[in-house]
Amino acid sequence: MTKWAAVASLDMSATWTPAAEYDDITYELSGDGIAKLTIDRPDVHNAFRPETIIELMDAFERAREDPDIGVIVLTGAGGQAFCSGGDQRVRGDTGYVESGRAVGRFHVTDLQVQIRRLPKPVIAMVAGWAIGGGHVLHLCCDLTIAADNARFGQTGPKVGSWDGGFGASLMRDLVGTKKAKEIWMLCRQYDAQEALDMGLVNAVVPLDRLEDETVQWAHEILVKSPFAIRLVKSSFHAHEDGYAGIQQLAHDTNLLFYGSDEAREGREAYKAKRDPDFGQFPRRP
Ligand SMILES: CC(C)(COP(=O)(O)OP(=O)(O)OC[C@H]1O[C@@H](n2cnc3c(N)ncnc32)[C@H](O)[C@@H]1OP(=O)(O)O)[C@@H](O)C(=O)NCCC(=O)NCCSC(=O)CCC(=O)c1ccccc1C(=O)O
């Protein structure tokens, strides 16, 4: 039995082992296929500064490249917040400004795309506040498991901002245009049950069961075909992410095709400096 096949029958709690050193986040592994990335700034409800995003991007890349990882969990430390969005204390006139830099930007733009593009499922594990850019982060994740203390909402227009990218489009896909405009224009906060009812999250569980539930969802994915799971994700995004989404799905088919006799014939003919014999392959109806 493989390691991943075995996990389905195990008890659903995980024992986490730190696997990298960061300042603003932690990176831990379950040892059976799950990487957990935790924004560790509870004093500011896990608001992200540029350094936080840079570390998250490094950690996501680490998890992507690790062949033992099949599911990634994104969460926030402390039980009171998943993430409260951009750290307003380092917001300047040019964006969010990294320490020691004069000019800022929206580092989170690239993180959002990275989560969408990453060919492994990302589960947002939300306790407490998922607000502003923190709310958009959970929207970008493939699944969201919420604790019963979770509260969701956008604050952009209250603080002179908005996210018209995934923050608008993914939200509209999930809850519909009228509700999405309500969330953005009124900046109300919604409890976990309301979020579940409007399709913003996949499940709501008591706070003390949040991690076990999330781990169980991860385990259910881990015993599935990894490439089928990859294609499920890229298939959804082919439509939702326009040309970039189509590109991902298309290149996933390239990956599969490379293993075929037909593709090998092209490669081997080129290397042997002969004409390829594609006539041996059927023109499928
Ligand atoms: C989340 C709250 C509603 C929680 O309220 P409460 O429980 O009463 O706690 P507080 O006492 O308010 O907070 C505790 C402590 O944390 C500090 N804090 C909380 N959030 C932030 C934050 N985002 N930045 C800095 N500090 C924060 C708070 O000041 C307290 O510290 P003290 O020292 O004790 O005072 C409430 O906290 C709240 O509303 N927070 C702000 C939420 C918010 O407006 N977030 C920013 C939204 S904009 C954004 O996220 C940027 C996204 C982005 O980068 C982007 C990307 C692409 C396109 C557009 C954008 C864009 O700008 O939107």
The ligand as an SDF file (V2000), in Angstrom:
LIG
                    3D

 63 66  0  0  0  0  0  0  0  0999 V2000
  -10.8500   42.4320   11.1640 C   0  0  0  0  0  0  0  0  0  0  0  0
  -11.5000   43.4480   12.0880 C   0  0  0  0  0  0  0  0  0  0  0  0
  -12.9550   43.6660   11.6890 C   0  0  0  0  0  0  0  0  0  0  0  0
  -11.4500   42.8500   13.5210 C   0  0  0  0  0  0  0  0  0  0  0  0
  -11.9260   43.7640   14.4690 O   0  0  0  0  0  0  0  0  0  0  0  0
  -11.6040   43.5320   16.0220 P   0  0  0  0  0  0  0  0  0  0  0  0
  -11.8750   42.1260   16.4050 O   0  0  0  0  0  0  0  0  0  0  0  0
  -12.3180   44.6050   16.7630 O   0  0  0  0  0  0  0  0  0  0  0  0
  -10.0310   43.6940   16.1470 O   0  0  0  0  0  0  0  0  0  0  0  0
   -9.1740   45.0190   16.0630 P   0  0  0  0  0  0  0  0  0  0  0  0
   -9.0010   45.5590   17.4350 O   0  0  0  0  0  0  0  0  0  0  0  0
   -9.6850   45.9250   15.0340 O   0  0  0  0  0  0  0  0  0  0  0  0
   -7.7840   44.4260   15.5350 O   0  0  0  0  0  0  0  0  0  0  0  0
   -6.8130   43.8580   16.4050 C   0  0  0  0  0  0  0  0  0  0  0  0
   -5.4980   44.4640   16.0650 C   0  0  0  0  0  0  0  0  0  0  0  0
   -5.1610   44.1180   14.7110 O   0  0  0  0  0  0  0  0  0  0  0  0
   -4.9060   45.2980   13.9580 C   0  0  0  0  0  0  0  0  0  0  0  0
   -5.3100   45.0480   12.5660 N   0  0  0  0  0  0  0  0  0  0  0  0
   -6.3590   44.3580   12.1300 C   0  0  0  0  0  0  0  0  0  0  0  0
   -6.4120   44.3460   10.8100 N   0  0  0  0  0  0  0  0  0  0  0  0
   -5.3330   45.0420   10.3770 C   0  0  0  0  0  0  0  0  0  0  0  0
   -4.8290   45.3760    9.1080 C   0  0  0  0  0  0  0  0  0  0  0  0
   -5.4430   44.9420    7.9650 N   0  0  0  0  0  0  0  0  0  0  0  0
   -3.7140   46.1060    9.0450 N   0  0  0  0  0  0  0  0  0  0  0  0
   -3.0670   46.5120   10.1690 C   0  0  0  0  0  0  0  0  0  0  0  0
   -3.5120   46.2100   11.3960 N   0  0  0  0  0  0  0  0  0  0  0  0
   -4.6240   45.4980   11.5060 C   0  0  0  0  0  0  0  0  0  0  0  0
   -5.7600   46.3500   14.6350 C   0  0  0  0  0  0  0  0  0  0  0  0
   -5.2800   47.6300   14.3270 O   0  0  0  0  0  0  0  0  0  0  0  0
   -5.5350   45.9820   16.1040 C   0  0  0  0  0  0  0  0  0  0  0  0
   -4.2520   46.4050   16.5150 O   0  0  0  0  0  0  0  0  0  0  0  0
   -4.1100   47.3760   17.7790 P   0  0  0  0  0  0  0  0  0  0  0  0
   -2.6360   47.5950   17.9210 O   0  0  0  0  0  0  0  0  0  0  0  0
   -4.7020   46.5990   18.9240 O   0  0  0  0  0  0  0  0  0  0  0  0
   -4.8890   48.6010   17.4840 O   0  0  0  0  0  0  0  0  0  0  0  0
  -10.7500   44.7630   12.0840 C   0  0  0  0  0  0  0  0  0  0  0  0
   -9.4750   44.5660   12.6560 O   0  0  0  0  0  0  0  0  0  0  0  0
  -10.5800   45.3560   10.7270 C   0  0  0  0  0  0  0  0  0  0  0  0
  -11.5150   45.8670   10.1430 O   0  0  0  0  0  0  0  0  0  0  0  0
   -9.3590   45.3220   10.2180 N   0  0  0  0  0  0  0  0  0  0  0  0
   -8.9880   45.9720    8.9660 C   0  0  0  0  0  0  0  0  0  0  0  0
   -9.4460   45.1550    7.7770 C   0  0  0  0  0  0  0  0  0  0  0  0
   -9.0180   45.8460    6.5040 C   0  0  0  0  0  0  0  0  0  0  0  0
   -9.5180   46.8940    6.1850 O   0  0  0  0  0  0  0  0  0  0  0  0
   -8.0810   45.2600    5.7740 N   0  0  0  0  0  0  0  0  0  0  0  0
   -7.4740   45.8380    4.6070 C   0  0  0  0  0  0  0  0  0  0  0  0
   -8.3730   45.7520    3.3850 C   0  0  0  0  0  0  0  0  0  0  0  0
   -7.5270   46.2690    1.9320 S   0  0  0  0  0  0  0  0  0  0  0  0
   -6.5450   44.8950    1.6280 C   0  0  0  0  0  0  0  0  0  0  0  0
   -6.6340   43.8990    2.2350 O   0  0  0  0  0  0  0  0  0  0  0  0
   -5.5100   45.0080    0.5650 C   0  0  0  0  0  0  0  0  0  0  0  0
   -5.6340   43.9370   -0.4740 C   0  0  0  0  0  0  0  0  0  0  0  0
   -4.7300   44.1550   -1.5840 C   0  0  0  0  0  0  0  0  0  0  0  0
   -3.5440   44.1560   -1.3600 O   0  0  0  0  0  0  0  0  0  0  0  0
   -5.2450   44.4100   -2.9430 C   0  0  0  0  0  0  0  0  0  0  0  0
   -4.7340   43.6690   -3.9490 C   0  0  0  0  0  0  0  0  0  0  0  0
   -5.1710   43.8350   -5.2300 C   0  0  0  0  0  0  0  0  0  0  0  0
   -6.0930   44.8120   -5.5290 C   0  0  0  0  0  0  0  0  0  0  0  0
   -6.6070   45.5770   -4.5230 C   0  0  0  0  0  0  0  0  0  0  0  0
   -6.1940   45.3610   -3.2180 C   0  0  0  0  0  0  0  0  0  0  0  0
   -6.7720   46.1790   -2.1840 C   0  0  0  0  0  0  0  0  0  0  0  0
   -6.1250   47.1510   -1.7500 O   0  0  0  0  0  0  0  0  0  0  0  0
   -7.8730   45.8280   -1.7190 O   0  0  0  0  0  0  0  0  0  0  0  0
  1  2  1  0
  2  3  1  0
  2  4  1  0
  2 36  1  0
  4  5  1  0
  5  6  1  0
  6  7  2  0
  6  8  1  0
  6  9  1  0
  9 10  1  0
 10 11  2  0
 10 12  1  0
 10 13  1  0
 13 14  1  0
 14 15  1  0
 15 16  1  0
 15 30  1  0
 16 17  1  0
 17 18  1  0
 17 28  1  0
 18 19  1  0
 18 27  1  0
 19 20  2  0
 20 21  1  0
 21 22  1  0
 21 27  2  0
 22 23  1  0
 22 24  2  0
 24 25  1  0
 25 26  2  0
 26 27  1  0
 28 29  1  0
 28 30  1  0
 30 31  1  0
 31 32  1  0
 32 33  2  0
 32 34  1  0
 32 35  1  0
 36 37  1  0
 36 38  1  0
 38 39  2  0
 38 40  1  0
 40 41  1  0
 41 42  1  0
 42 43  1  0
 43 44  2  0
 43 45  1  0
 45 46  1  0
 46 47  1  0
 47 48  1  0
 48 49  1  0
 49 50  2  0
 49 51  1  0
 51 52  1  0
 52 53  1  0
 53 54  2  0
 53 55  1  0
 55 56  1  0
 55 60  2  0
 56 57  2  0
 57 58  1  0
 58 59  2  0
 59 60  1  0
 60 61  1  0
 61 62  2  0
 61 63  1  0
M  END
$$$$
